[in-house]
């Protein structure tokens, strides 16, 4: 618990310092920028043909004109990735395998998040009342499901990494 707590505090403070830095220079943080860009590309891929994307100091907007969603720092999923990384470090210590699993976790959480936001844009256009139901309940579950997938995969990842380190 001490490793988890201290890892979480250090990672969260580093992220907060980064956010403060980007705010001080009047720029958008790169994580939110790339999440919104990925969401834009995924939305076009799943059929939102006239999807637009624009970024400003306070976040990015993705979708069709008049039906855009605002992707801000809290939507980028990084705090969830930080929590997962702190869990990995808490369980296994700060090792090469923990670093690899943390990077892998960040990628998985990011992909789930981009999928979640892309589906949200699609539902905003075609979902009617379902949009608000999914926004309130289902879309948070998708992001948390990514953590469950990572937890279930952890023993397999550990086994794979231990085999690779023996080679």
Secondary structure, 3 states (H helix, E strand, C coil): CHHHHHHHHHHHHHHHHHHHHHHHCCCCCHHHHHHHHHHHHHHHHCCCCCCEEEEECCEEEEEECCEEEEECHHHCCHHHHHHHHHHHHHHHCCCHHHHHHHHHHHHHHHHHHHHHHHHHHHHHHHCCCHHHHHHHHHHHHHHHHHHHHHHHHHHHHHHHHHHHHHC
